[in-house]
Amino acid sequence: MERKNVIYGSYLVCHEYIEEVGEFLGQFFNEDKGEYNHPGWITFFIPNTDFKVNLIKGKDQEITQNMTFEIDASSIENLKKYARKHNCKIDSFIATETGNNYKYHYIEIISPANICKIEISYCEDVKQ
């Protein structure tokens, strides 16, 4: 995959959880085994973007917590597949604060040590 100059990204400080969080994120994102990868640094690219996420041990930094990555499911069936695979219950609510009401279905998958989570969702219009 050819990339343009990458200028956007984020990092997660994982301390001793870097391997577990790396395995977790590897289920959703593409690991980039580039120049910076070593036991204290793992890089992922979000598919179809130039956005990177770096996991670092960061022994002198505070551990990251509560970062959420959103994934839009292509269908409710696709969301159900994710829910089964990760043993999650699908939650739903009707969003009414927007111009067009819609039903928001989602699951949350928490990473080791609560460093981050993946929220996978699907939206559908609500008939008025």
Residue pairs with C-beta under 8 A, 6 or more apart in sequence:
1 30
1 45
3 45
3 50
4 50
5 50
6 50
6 51
6 52
7 50
8 50
8 51
8 52
9 51
9 52
9 53
9 54
10 51
10 52
10 53
10 54
10 67
11 53
11 54
11 55
11 56
11 58
11 64
12 21
12 53
12 54
12 55
12 56
12 64
12 67
12 115
12 116
13 56
13 57
13 58
13 61
13 62
13 63
13 64
14 21
14 22
14 55
14 56
14 57
14 58
14 63
14 64
14 113
14 115
15 57
15 58
15 59
15 63
16 57
17 63
17 112
17 113
17 115
18 39
18 40
18 42
18 55
18 56
18 57
20 111
20 112
20 113
21 55
21 111
21 112
21 113
21 115
21 116
22 31
22 42
22 55
24 111
24 112
25 44
25 53
25 55
25 111
25 116
26 44
28 69
28 71
28 118
29 44
29 45
29 46
29 47
29 53
29 69
30 44
30 45
30 47
31 37
31 42
31 43
31 44
32 43
32 44
32 45
32 52
34 43
36 43
36 54
37 43
39 57
40 56
40 57
41 54
41 55
41 56
41 57
42 54
42 55
43 52
43 53
43 54
43 55
44 52
44 53
44 54
44 55
45 51
45 52
45 53
46 52
46 53
46 69
53 69
63 113
63 115
64 115
64 116
65 113
65 114
65 115
66 114
66 116
66 117
67 115
67 116
67 117
68 116
68 117
68 118
68 119
69 116
69 117
69 118
69 119
70 118
70 119
70 120
70 121
71 118
71 119
71 120
71 121
72 120
72 121
72 122
72 123
73 79
73 82
73 120
73 121
73 122
74 122
75 122
76 105
76 122
76 124
78 122
79 90
79 105
79 106
79 107
79 120
79 121
79 122
80 90
82 88
82 107
82 109
82 120
83 89
83 90
83 107
86 107
86 109
88 107
88 108
88 109
89 107
90 105
90 106
90 107
91 105
91 106
91 107
92 103
92 104
92 105
92 106
93 103
93 104
94 101
94 102
94 103
94 104
94 126
95 101
95 102
95 103
95 104
95 123
100 125
101 125
101 126
101 128
102 123
102 124
102 125
102 126
103 123
103 124
103 125
103 126
104 121
104 123
105 121
105 122
105 123
105 124
106 119
106 120
106 121
106 122
107 119
107 120
107 121
108 117
108 118
108 119
109 117
109 118
109 119
109 120
110 117
111 117
111 118
